[in-house]
Amino acid sequence: MASPEEKQAQPFTDIFDEDEAERSFLLSKPTCLIVFGKPGSGKKTLSRKLAQRLNCIFIEASEVIETNIQQGTEYGLKCQELLCQGQSIPEKLVTEMILQKTESPEVTHFGYVLTGFPSLSEEYMTVPQQIEKIMNLKLKPDILINIKCPDYELCQRILGQRQNPNSGEIYQRSQWDPKVTDRLKKEKDQDEEEDEQEDEDQDEEEEEGEEMGERPRKKLESFHQLVQRPEDFLENAERRIGLYKDIMLPPLEEFLADQDCRYLIEVDGSQQPDQVFEV
């Protein structure tokens, strides 16, 4: 047993010290999430929104490729060379860029929201091998989100997608089809009429509604140039979803079944992206 003198010699630690608390917070593991889902389920949109809300780094194949090209990294120069030659970027190169991003200093500090991995392509690694990579990540995921949506609704959503050939931006039918945008606006107006709030709150909502109503009209001028991508044709959408169910779903379901249910979130992907995000 230590003597009174030895006890007194031990330094006193203030657990409420602000500097120590800040240091402990900065050294703690950042929040990391992975979002899964069938093709067209909205996992990329949800992941981007989550990354913005949680101040995490958004990691996705096309995003990682674009970042490397813009920064002129070794990977980026290789990607640019392949694209200029009219070749596709090998799955091995894409996987290496994604895994490198998960270990970057910014991700180590802020955490990540990863989606699109594992990939349907088994050109470089099989789906079980990709899942094993996830399990062995230096920063392991804290939360797993699985977006579930019926096949028919997914096919209809993919079928309604259009792309701006100049910017590459993808638009949903609710953004470019006047029939749908008018119907959604009418439904929104009806909800506002039924909503019983104070006069000041009502005025704020009407102003927001006017702003949201103006956006589609401004964009309608350029919607005539939107095109439908070959992968968004119905037969191709059905084929992609079928491949997901055959190749991806069995090992993914086995992986998710082994996870702690407290950190596994399943959401209804048949809702609008904003509704899915709020859930």
Backbone hydrogen bonds, N-H to C=O, Kabsch-Sander energy under -0.5 kcal/mol:
donor,donor_aa,acceptor,acceptor_aa,energy
7,K,3,S,-2.1
8,Q,4,P,-2.0
9,A,5,E,-1.3
10,Q,6,E,-0.8
10,Q,7,K,-0.8
14,D,12,F,-0.6
15,I,13,T,-0.9
17,D,14,D,-1.6
21,A,17,D,-2.3
22,E,18,E,-2.6
23,R,19,D,-2.5
24,S,20,E,-2.4
25,F,21,A,-2.1
26,L,22,E,-2.6
27,L,23,R,-1.7
28,S,24,S,-0.6
28,S,25,F,-0.9
33,L,112,Y,-2.6
34,I,143,I,-1.8
35,V,114,L,-2.6
36,F,34,I,-0.5
36,F,145,I,-3.4
38,K,147,I,-0.6
41,S,38,K,-2.0
46,L,42,G,-2.5
47,S,43,K,-2.4
48,R,44,K,-2.2
49,K,45,T,-2.0
50,L,46,L,-2.5
51,A,47,S,-2.5
52,Q,48,R,-1.9
53,R,49,K,-2.4
54,L,50,L,-2.9
55,N,51,A,-0.8
56,C,51,A,-1.9
57,I,111,G,-2.1
58,F,56,C,-0.5
59,I,57,I,-0.5
59,I,113,V,-2.6
60,E,58,F,-0.5
64,V,60,E,-2.9
65,I,61,A,-2.4
66,E,62,S,-2.4
67,T,63,E,-2.2
68,N,64,V,-2.2
69,I,65,I,-2.2
70,Q,66,E,-2.5
71,Q,67,T,-2.3
72,G,68,N,-0.7
72,G,69,I,-0.6
73,T,68,N,-1.8
77,L,73,T,-2.8
78,K,74,E,-1.7
79,C,75,Y,-2.5
80,Q,76,G,-2.6
81,E,77,L,-2.1
82,L,78,K,-2.2
83,L,79,C,-2.7
84,C,80,Q,-2.3
85,Q,81,E,-1.2
86,G,83,L,-1.4
87,Q,82,L,-2.8
94,V,90,P,-1.9
95,T,91,E,-2.7
96,E,92,K,-2.2
97,M,93,L,-2.0
98,I,94,V,-2.2
99,L,95,T,-2.6
100,Q,96,E,-2.2
101,K,97,M,-2.0
102,T,98,I,-1.7
103,E,99,L,-0.6
103,E,100,Q,-0.9
104,S,101,K,-1.5
108,T,104,S,-2.3
109,H,105,P,-1.5
110,F,106,E,-3.1
111,G,107,V,-2.5
112,Y,31,T,-0.6
113,V,57,I,-2.4
114,L,33,L,-2.7
115,T,59,I,-1.9
116,G,35,V,-0.7
130,Q,126,T,-2.1
131,I,127,V,-2.5
132,E,128,P,-1.9
133,K,129,Q,-1.6
134,I,130,Q,-1.7
135,M,131,I,-2.1
136,N,132,E,-1.3
137,L,134,I,-1.4
140,K,138,K,-0.8
142,D,32,C,-2.8
143,I,32,C,-1.8
144,L,263,Y,-2.7
145,I,34,I,-2.8
146,N,265,I,-3.1
147,I,36,F,-2.3
147,I,145,I,-0.5
148,K,146,N,-0.6
148,K,267,V,-2.7
154,L,150,P,-2.0
155,C,151,D,-2.6
156,Q,152,Y,-2.3
157,R,153,E,-2.2
158,I,154,L,-2.8
159,L,155,C,-2.5
160,G,156,Q,-1.2
161,Q,158,I,-1.5
162,R,171,Y,-2.4
163,Q,227,V,-3.2
164,N,169,E,-2.5
168,G,164,N,-2.9
171,Y,162,R,-3.3
175,Q,172,Q,-2.2
176,W,172,Q,-1.3
177,D,173,R,-2.4
181,T,177,D,-2.6
182,D,178,P,-2.5
183,R,179,K,-1.7
184,L,180,V,-2.6
185,K,181,T,-2.0
186,K,182,D,-2.1
187,E,183,R,-2.3
188,K,184,L,-2.1
189,D,185,K,-2.4
190,Q,186,K,-2.3
191,D,187,E,-2.0
192,E,188,K,-1.9
193,E,189,D,-1.8
194,E,190,Q,-1.8
195,D,191,D,-1.1
197,Q,195,D,-0.8
202,Q,198,E,-2.3
203,D,199,D,-2.1
204,E,200,E,-1.8
205,E,201,D,-2.2
206,E,202,Q,-2.3
207,E,203,D,-2.0
208,E,204,E,-2.1
209,G,205,E,-2.6
210,E,206,E,-2.3
211,E,207,E,-2.1
212,M,208,E,-2.5
213,G,209,G,-2.1
214,E,210,E,-1.5
215,R,211,E,-1.4
217,R,213,G,-0.8
218,K,214,E,-2.2
219,K,215,R,-2.0
220,L,216,P,-1.7
221,E,217,R,-0.5
221,E,218,K,-0.6
222,S,219,K,-1.6
223,F,219,K,-0.7
223,F,220,L,-0.7
225,Q,222,S,-1.3
226,L,223,F,-1.4
227,V,163,Q,-2.6
229,R,227,V,-0.6
232,D,229,R,-1.8
233,F,230,P,-1.6
237,A,233,F,-2.6
238,E,234,L,-2.6
239,R,235,E,-1.6
240,R,236,N,-2.3
241,I,237,A,-2.3
242,G,238,E,-2.2
243,L,239,R,-2.3
244,Y,240,R,-2.1
245,K,241,I,-2.2
246,D,242,G,-1.9
247,I,243,L,-3.3
248,M,243,L,-0.7
248,M,244,Y,-1.1
249,L,244,Y,-2.6
252,L,248,M,-2.1
253,E,249,L,-3.1
254,E,250,P,-1.8
255,F,251,P,-2.0
256,L,252,L,-2.8
257,A,253,E,-2.1
258,D,254,E,-0.8
258,D,255,F,-0.7
259,Q,256,L,-1.2
263,Y,260,D,-2.1
264,L,261,C,-1.0
265,I,144,L,-3.1
265,I,263,Y,-0.5
267,V,146,N,-2.0
269,G,148,K,-3.2
269,G,267,V,-0.8
271,Q,268,D,-1.0
275,Q,272,Q,-0.6
276,V,272,Q,-2.4
277,F,273,P,-2.2
278,E,274,D,-1.9
279,V,275,Q,-1.6
